[in-house]
Amino acid sequence: MNAFLNWLLMILPFALWGTSMSAMTPLVSSGGPELVASLRLLPAGVLVLITTYFLKRDLRIYNCDLKWFVVFTIVDATFFQLFLTYGISKTGAGLGSVLIDSQPLLVAILARAIFGNLINPIGWLGLLFGLGGIIFLGFPQEFLEKWWLMSETSLTDIQFNVGEAWMLAAALSMAIGTILIRFTCTKSDPVAVTGWHMVFGSFPLLIRHLLSSNYEVLPSWSIYQWGLMAFTSIFGGAIAYGLFFYFANNKEITGFSTLAFLTPVFALLSGGIWLNERLTFVQWIGVGFVLISVFFVSQRKLIWELNNTDSTL
């Protein structure tokens, strides 16, 4: 029972991020990317710090971690949220999250190079399935048809947009942030680090918004829209980030980060409910690839050992 609950808690951040993508999408156009990003970070960071205090955890960022904390804050909070909100305004919730969640591939490579995390052939097979899922979910259908020689459309006529580049930049920022948390928490508490990095990371975004003349300081949102923002900040920010960086600092990082392949599944499903986004047949194939990827990478050690045991019998 405890193992099952632990597994559910590990999946929860990615479910919350996926649904938050759908909640954020209609807010970015009216409030501006910087405001939505800062409102996602700042209240969530304060809430994490308050929770940390009441749980009697250590709130300090120790001097030995301070240098890495600054880098972690800029990369994982400021840059990631900025790239995310700029990208989501161009791509939509479901397909945008697909491109962001190419980050497990980057995490796996970085973790192998830096920490020596082992990725056996089953794990690499799972990562390839994840990459395939991203392609089926996120690439234009015309591109896939051209690739499989099912269309005469010229590649130059296929429309890619700048939002996809923003989302890939967000994926890179998140992947680097996932690695940096290990260096930032040599002595400091990972939950406290999460809260402080969200608070300080929101300041540049808020300043940029205040200096912008394109949007109102505070948008004229309805109660429903403020409710979406609150959901994004509390559930998609405080709870999701607190759980994510706790597990990223304590679990085997490659297998855990691969659960991020589930985020676009939740984003696409919630986008279908809230935003009337619908999956094509090809995208459903991508969902299947994602689920296979998560299974293979999370169970790669067991499958590999069983395979080797059978071969010796």
N, C-alpha and C positions, 0 to 999 in steps of 0.2 A: 504493500500500500504506500509506504514512504517513497519507494522508488518510482511508483507511478505518479505520485504528487510532485516529486522532484522533476520528472519529465514534463509534466504539465506546466510547471513554473518556468522551465527552460524554454518552452514554446511560446509562453504568454507574451514576452516582449515583441516577438515577430508578428503575432496576431494583432497586438495593439498598434504596432507601426503600420501594418497593412490597412487597418480600418481608419487610422489617423490620416493616411494619405487621402482617402476619400473625403474625410471631413475637412481637410485643408484646402482641397482643390477649389471650391467655390469662394473661399475667403481671400485667396491670393489676388484675384483680379480686382476686388474692391478695396482691400486693405493695403496691398503692396507686399512684395516678397519679404522685405526687411522687417516690416511690422509683424507679419505672421510668424516669421522665424524668431524674432525677439520675444513675442508673447508666448511662443511655445517653450522657450528656454527659461526665461526669467522666473515666472511663477512656479514652474516645475522645479527649478533649482532651489528656490526658497523652501518649497514643500519638502524636498529631499533633505535639506539641512535641518528643518524643524523635526522631521521624523528621526533623523540621526541623533539629534540632541535628546529626544524623549526616549530613544532606545539606549541612551548612555554610551554611544559609540564615540570614538575620538574624532573631533571636528577639525583638528589641526592638519595643515599641510606642512610637513617637516622640511627643513632646509635642504636635506639630501634629495628630496623629490621636487623641489621648487622649480628647477630649470626644466625638467621634463614636463611638469605641470603646465607651464606657460606654453610649451610647444603643443601639448595635448589639447589645451583649451582652444588655441587658435585653429588647429587642424580639425578636431572632432566636433567642436561646438560652432565656432564662427563660420569657418569655411563650409563645413558639411551642411549646416542649416541654410546658408546663403545659396549654395549650389542646388540644394534640394528644392527650395521654394522657387528659384528661377526656373528650374527644370520642370517642376510640376505645372507651372503656368503654361507650358508649351506642349506637354505630353499627356497630361491626364493622370489620374491616380493609379490605375492598374498597370498600364504599360510603363509609366514612369518608375514604379517600384521594381518592375522587372529589371530595368537597366541598373538601378542602384544595387540590386542584390546579385550582381556579378561579383560583389566584394568577397564572398567566401573563396573564390578562386584565387584572388589576390592574397587573402589572409593565409590560405594554405601554403602558397609559395613563400611568403614572407616568414611564416612560422617555421617552415622547413629550413630556410636559410639561417634564421636568427636563433631559434630555440632548438633546432634539430628534431622537430616533431616528425614522427615516422608516418609516411603515407604509402601503404602497400598497394599492390596492383588493384585490389578491390576498391580502395579509396580513390585512386586516380580514375577508375571506371565511373565511380559515383560522381566525381567532379565533372567528368565529360558529359554525363547525363544532365547535370545541372546546367552546364553551358548550352547543351542542346535545348533544354527547356527555356532558357533565356532567349535563344534565337527564335524558337517557335512562338514564344509569347510576345516578344518585343519588336521583331523586325517586320517591316511592311510586307503584306501578303504578296505584293507584286515582286518584291525582291526574292522571296522564297520560290515563287513560281518560276522566275527567271533562272534561279540557281538550279532547280530541278528540271530545266529545259521544258517547262510547261507553259511558257509565255514568250512572246516575241517582243515584249516591252524592252526598250533600251535601258541600261542601268542609269544613263544620264537623265532619264525621264522619271525615275523613282524618287519620290520626295522624302528626304530625311530632313529633320529640323534641328535647330540649335539646342532645343530642349534635351535631346538625346545626349549631346555632348555635356551639358550641365549635369545630367544624371550620372554619366560615367565619371565625371569629376567628383561628384558626391560619393560614388562607390569607392573611389580611390581614397578619399578623405576618411571615410568610415573604416576602411581596411587598415589604414595606417594608424587610426585612433585605436582600433582593437589591439594592435600590437603595442602601442605606446602605453596603454594602461598598465602593462606589466612593469615598465620602467618607472612609471609615476607612483606606483604603490609599493615600493620597497619597504616603506615604514608607515606611510599614510594609509588610512582606511579607504578602501575602494568606493564605498557608498558616499563618504564625505567628499572624496575627490570628484565623484560624479556630480554632486550638488554644487560645489564651488565652481567647477568648470562650466556648468550650465549658466550660473549667475554671471560670471565674468565674461563668458563667451557671448552673452546677449548684449553687452554694452556697445561694442562696435556696430552691431546691427541696428540698435536703437538710435544711435547717433547718426548713422547713415540715413535712417528713415526721417529723422527730424530735420536733416539738412536737405532732404529731397522736396522738390516743389510739385511733384507729380501726384502726391496723395495727401489727404487730410491727415492731421496729427492723429486723430482718432476717427475711424470710419463710422458711418451711420448704420451700424449693423442692427438687425432685429435681435430679439431675445433668443430666437432659435440659432442665429449665427454666432452669438456670443456663447451659446451652449456648445456649439461645435468647437469653438476655440478653446473652451474650458476642457472639453473631452480630449482634444489634441494635446493640451498642456499637461493635464493631470494624468491621464491614462497613457497617451502616446509619448509623454515626456517623462514625468516624475517616476511613475511605476515602471514603464518599459526600460528606461535608461538605468534606473537603479538596479533592476534585476539583471539586465544585460551585462553591465560592467562588473557586477558581483560574480556572475558565472564566468565571464571572460577572464577574470583574475584567478578563479579557483578551479575551473574545469580545463580539460584538454581542448586547446583553443581551436584546432582545425575542425574537429567534430562538432563542437558547439556552434561555431560561426556558420557552419553549413546549414543549420536550421534556418538561416536567413533566406534560403531558397523558398521557404514557406510564405514569406511576406507577400510576394506578388499574388499568391493564391488567395490570401485573405483580402488583399487590396482589390483584386478583380471581382471577388464575390461580393464584397461590400459596395464596390463601385456599381455593380449590377443592381443592387437594391436601392442605393441612394441616388446614383447619378444616371441610372438607366444605361450603363455600359454593358455590352454583351460580348461573350466570348464566341469566337469563330471555332470551327472544327479544328483548325490547325492549332489554335491557342489551347484547346482542351488537350491536345497531344502534348503541348508544352507543360501543362499542369501535371500530366502523368509522368513525364520525364523528371520534373522537380521532385515528386514524391519518391520515385525510384532513387534519385540522387541522395536524398536525405537518408533513406534506409541504408543504402550501400555505405555511405561515409560514416554514419553513426555506428553501424554494426560491422565495419570493415575488419576489425581485429578478430571478432568471433567467426565471421565467415571465412577469413583467411586461415585461421587455426583449424576450423572444421575441414576445410578443403585439404590442408596438409595432413591432417590426421587420417582422412579417408584414403589419401594417396599412399600412405605407408602401410595400410592394412593388407 
